[in-house]
Structure formats: structure tokens, C-alpha cells
């Protein structure tokens, strides 16, 4: 029987399903990250679980460097193809799991960790390694789904029913946003910004276009600068500073 880690790795070795299915959410995340970093000028950037590079590649310039890290070779291949030719020498590709990566001696000014925590079983160890890799005063952008939120409960209930009816189960790790923030704070991080929103309810996402999903999220939740109805959001994007 295939274990959850193997199932996740196998799923993302053929990632077009994810990139196509969640394009509107990737756009929301990329725009929020751009808002989070607008006043920053990071010189050394690490993107954990980089996917196709949509979040971090817009930050790449001739004045900085970027490490793209992902467990999926195919994701890294897609991201690599999007690197501007003149900036190829500024990018390092790492086909590894972050917890196993050798980052000894690295001093990152910005670490991006979006779309990752749903697959992290040991949050404390993961966060401690984040802290060790980030320079004092450096910025961490991290995302999680708040498992304690009522919408998360509805989503899990829907997935349970779907699985019992014969649908495929995609294993993820359940954890609350408050627990993650507490771990981060104990590890020396201070929260400096947040954006909360929710995705369309399961069962409705196939009925509406990517563009409509994006417009609905923006209409209900606004942007980081004006986060309306944040209490209704179970998707959490956090910006933190390492003290």
C-alpha cells in the first residue's frame, strides 16, 4: 500500500492538474506576496515548494539570487523554463525536501513557504529549520489552511463523503493557524502582516471559471491592504520577521 508521502510525491510529479485547477489561487498568492514584499529588497531568496515559480520569479533581478526548492522534478523543470535567460546564473535549483536539504551556512533574507504546510507532519522541527536559515531581520512568508475554521470542517466533511463514494483521497496534514503562529513566535518570529481568504466551496469549483473564482475572492476579501471579511477566511498568508 502506498504511503501518504509517496502519494503526494507521485501526484506532483505530474503537476499540470494542480497548476490548471488552482491557477486562480496561485494568482491570489502571487499578488499577495508582491504586496508583502513591496518595500523589501531581499538579496538572497529561498522558495520552498516553489512549484512553477509564479511566486518568487517576479522578485528575481540582477541584484539578487534565488534558490528554487521542490520535491517534484517536473515542477522544477517548469519553473526552470520560466527563468529569464539573462538571470539563469542567479538561480539555483534544488530537487529536495526542505527538511532534508543541507542549508548549513546559508543566510537568506527572504524565505517563501507557500502551499507546503499541508504536507508537513512535524511543524516545530520544520519551523526551527526555517529560523536557522533566515538572517535576523529577515522575512518569512508562510501559508496554511486553518483546520479550526468552520469552512475547513465543511471541506473535510465533503472530502470524506466523496472518498466514501469512491473518489480519490489526497492526504494532507491538518493543523490550525493559531498553532502554527504559536510555534513561529516561540522560534523567534514576529507577525508583521496577514491576509485571510477562502476558496470556493468544494462542489462549486467545477461549475465556475478560474476567472470568476478569482473575481469572487477579490470581491469578498479584498487585498492585503484592505482585507475585508477576514473572519470568513480559512486560507492564511502570513508575513513574519525573524527577531
C-alpha positions as CSV (number, residue, x, y, z in Angstrom):
1,X,0.0,0.0,0.0
2,X,1.4,3.4,-1.0
3,X,2.0,5.8,2.0
4,X,0.9,9.4,2.1
5,X,4.4,10.8,1.3
6,X,4.7,8.6,-1.8
7,X,1.1,9.5,-2.9
8,X,1.9,13.3,-2.6
9,X,5.2,12.9,-4.5
10,X,3.6,10.9,-7.3
11,X,0.8,13.4,-7.7
12,X,3.2,16.4,-8.1
13,X,5.5,14.6,-10.5
14,X,2.6,15.2,-13.0
15,X,1.7,18.7,-11.8
16,X,-0.4,20.0,-14.6
17,X,-3.6,19.0,-12.8
18,X,-2.6,21.2,-9.9
19,X,-1.4,24.2,-11.9
20,X,-4.5,24.2,-14.1
21,X,-7.0,23.5,-11.3
22,X,-5.7,26.2,-8.9
23,X,-4.4,28.9,-11.3
24,X,-6.8,31.5,-9.7
25,X,-5.4,30.7,-6.2
26,X,-1.8,30.8,-7.4
27,X,-2.6,34.3,-8.8
28,X,-4.1,35.4,-5.4
29,X,-1.0,34.1,-3.6
30,X,1.5,35.7,-6.1
31,X,-0.3,39.1,-5.8
32,X,-0.3,39.0,-2.0
33,X,3.3,38.1,-1.9
34,X,4.1,41.0,-4.2
35,X,2.2,43.3,-1.7
36,X,4.0,41.7,1.3
37,X,7.5,42.4,-0.3
38,X,6.8,45.8,-1.9
39,X,9.0,47.7,0.5
40,X,11.6,44.9,0.8
41,X,14.8,44.4,-1.2
42,X,15.9,40.8,-0.4
43,X,19.3,39.8,-1.8
44,X,19.1,36.1,-1.1
45,X,15.8,34.3,-1.5
46,X,14.6,30.8,-0.9
47,X,11.3,29.5,-2.3
48,X,10.3,26.2,-0.6
49,X,7.9,24.2,-2.6
50,X,8.4,26.6,-5.4
51,X,6.0,25.0,-7.9
52,X,6.2,26.7,-11.3
53,X,8.0,29.7,-9.8
54,X,5.0,32.0,-10.0
55,X,5.5,33.5,-6.6
56,X,9.3,34.0,-6.5
57,X,10.4,34.5,-10.1
58,X,8.8,38.0,-10.3
59,X,11.3,39.0,-7.4
60,X,14.4,37.9,-9.3
61,X,16.7,40.5,-10.6
62,X,20.4,41.1,-11.4
63,X,20.8,42.3,-7.8
64,X,19.7,39.2,-6.0
65,X,19.8,35.4,-6.1
66,X,17.1,32.8,-5.8
67,X,17.0,29.1,-4.7
68,X,14.1,27.2,-6.1
69,X,13.4,24.1,-4.0
70,X,10.8,21.5,-4.7
71,X,10.4,17.7,-4.3
72,X,8.9,17.4,-7.8
73,X,11.4,17.2,-10.6
74,X,8.7,18.2,-13.1
75,X,7.7,21.3,-11.1
76,X,11.4,22.4,-11.1
77,X,11.6,21.8,-14.8
78,X,8.6,24.0,-15.4
79,X,10.0,26.7,-13.1
80,X,13.4,26.5,-14.8
81,X,11.9,27.1,-18.2
82,X,10.4,30.4,-16.9
83,X,13.7,31.9,-15.7
84,X,14.8,34.8,-18.0
85,X,17.9,33.8,-19.9
86,X,19.9,36.7,-18.6
87,X,19.2,35.7,-15.0
88,X,19.9,31.9,-15.2
89,X,23.1,32.3,-13.3
90,X,21.2,33.9,-10.4
91,X,19.1,30.8,-9.8
92,X,19.9,27.5,-8.0
93,X,17.6,24.5,-8.4
94,X,17.2,22.0,-5.6
95,X,15.2,18.8,-6.0
96,X,14.8,18.0,-2.3
97,X,12.5,18.1,0.7
98,X,13.4,21.2,2.8
99,X,13.8,19.2,6.0
100,X,16.5,17.1,4.3
101,X,18.2,19.9,2.4
102,X,21.7,21.0,3.5
103,X,21.4,24.7,4.1
104,X,24.3,25.0,6.6
105,X,25.9,28.4,6.2
106,X,23.1,29.8,4.1
107,X,21.8,33.2,5.1
108,X,18.5,34.0,3.4
109,X,16.9,37.5,3.5
110,X,13.5,36.1,2.4
111,X,12.0,32.7,2.7
112,X,8.8,31.8,0.9
113,X,6.9,28.8,2.1
114,X,3.5,28.7,0.4
115,X,1.5,25.6,-0.3
116,X,3.8,23.5,1.9
117,X,2.5,23.2,5.4
118,X,-0.4,20.9,4.4
119,X,2.3,18.3,3.9
120,X,4.5,18.9,7.0
121,X,3.9,16.4,9.8
122,X,6.4,17.9,12.3
123,X,5.7,21.6,12.4
124,X,8.1,22.5,15.2
125,X,11.2,20.9,13.6
126,X,10.3,22.5,10.2
127,X,9.9,26.0,11.7
128,X,13.2,25.6,13.7
129,X,15.0,24.9,10.4
130,X,13.3,27.9,8.8
131,X,14.6,30.1,11.7
132,X,18.1,28.7,11.3
133,X,18.2,29.5,7.6
134,X,16.8,33.1,7.8
135,X,19.0,36.1,8.8
136,X,18.0,38.2,11.8
137,X,15.6,40.8,10.5
138,X,14.8,38.6,7.5
139,X,11.3,38.0,6.2
140,X,9.3,34.8,6.2
141,X,6.1,34.4,4.1
142,X,4.2,31.3,5.1
143,X,0.8,29.9,4.2
144,X,-1.5,27.4,5.9
145,X,-5.1,26.3,5.9
146,X,-6.8,26.9,9.3
147,X,-8.1,23.5,10.3
148,X,-10.1,25.0,13.2
149,X,-12.2,27.2,10.9
150,X,-15.8,26.1,10.2
151,X,-15.1,26.2,6.4
152,X,-12.3,23.7,6.8
153,X,-14.7,21.4,8.7
154,X,-17.1,21.6,5.8
155,X,-14.3,20.9,3.3
156,X,-13.2,17.8,5.3
157,X,-16.7,16.6,5.6
158,X,-17.2,16.9,1.8
159,X,-13.9,15.1,1.1
160,X,-14.9,12.3,3.5
161,X,-18.2,11.8,1.7
162,X,-16.5,11.9,-1.7
163,X,-13.9,9.4,-0.7
164,X,-16.6,7.0,0.7
165,X,-18.4,7.3,-2.6
166,X,-15.3,6.1,-4.5
167,X,-13.3,9.3,-5.0
168,X,-9.6,9.5,-4.7
169,X,-8.2,10.7,-1.3
170,X,-5.4,13.3,-1.4
171,X,-3.6,13.1,2.0
172,X,-2.8,16.3,3.8
173,X,-1.8,17.3,7.3
174,X,-4.4,19.1,9.4
175,X,-3.3,21.9,11.7
176,X,-4.6,25.2,12.9
177,X,-3.3,28.7,12.1
178,X,-3.1,29.6,15.8
179,X,-0.9,26.6,16.5
180,X,1.4,27.5,13.6
181,X,1.7,31.1,14.7
182,X,2.5,30.0,18.3
183,X,5.3,27.8,17.0
184,X,6.6,30.6,14.9
185,X,6.6,33.0,17.8
186,X,8.4,30.6,20.1
187,X,11.0,30.2,17.4
188,X,11.7,33.9,17.3
189,X,9.3,35.2,14.6
190,X,7.1,38.3,14.9
191,X,3.9,38.6,12.8
192,X,4.0,41.7,10.6
193,X,1.1,41.1,8.2
194,X,-1.6,38.7,7.2
195,X,-4.2,38.1,4.5
196,X,-7.1,35.7,5.1
197,X,-9.5,34.4,2.4
198,X,-11.3,31.3,1.4
199,X,-11.6,29.3,-1.8
200,X,-15.0,28.5,-3.4
201,X,-16.8,25.7,-1.6
202,X,-16.0,22.1,-2.9
203,X,-18.5,21.0,-5.4
204,X,-18.9,24.5,-6.8
205,X,-15.3,24.9,-8.2
206,X,-16.0,22.9,-11.3
207,X,-19.1,24.9,-12.1
208,X,-17.4,28.3,-12.4
209,X,-14.4,29.5,-14.3
210,X,-11.0,30.3,-12.9
211,X,-11.6,34.0,-13.7
212,X,-14.9,34.0,-11.8
213,X,-13.3,32.3,-8.8
214,X,-10.6,35.0,-8.7
215,X,-13.1,37.8,-9.0
216,X,-15.3,36.4,-6.3
217,X,-12.4,36.1,-3.8
218,X,-11.3,39.7,-4.5
219,X,-14.9,41.0,-4.2
220,X,-15.4,39.3,-0.9
221,X,-12.0,39.5,0.7
222,X,-10.3,42.4,-1.0
223,X,-6.5,42.6,-0.8
224,X,-3.8,42.6,1.9
225,X,-4.1,46.3,2.2
226,X,-7.8,46.1,2.7
227,X,-8.7,42.6,3.9
228,X,-12.4,42.5,4.2
229,X,-14.3,39.7,5.9
230,X,-11.1,38.1,7.2
231,X,-13.1,36.2,9.8
232,X,-14.6,34.2,6.9
233,X,-11.2,33.2,5.6
234,X,-9.6,29.8,6.3
235,X,-6.7,30.3,3.9
236,X,-4.0,32.2,5.7
237,X,-1.0,34.0,4.3
238,X,1.3,35.3,7.0
239,X,4.3,37.7,6.8
240,X,6.8,37.4,9.7
241,X,10.1,38.9,10.7
242,X,12.8,36.9,12.4
243,X,13.9,38.7,15.6
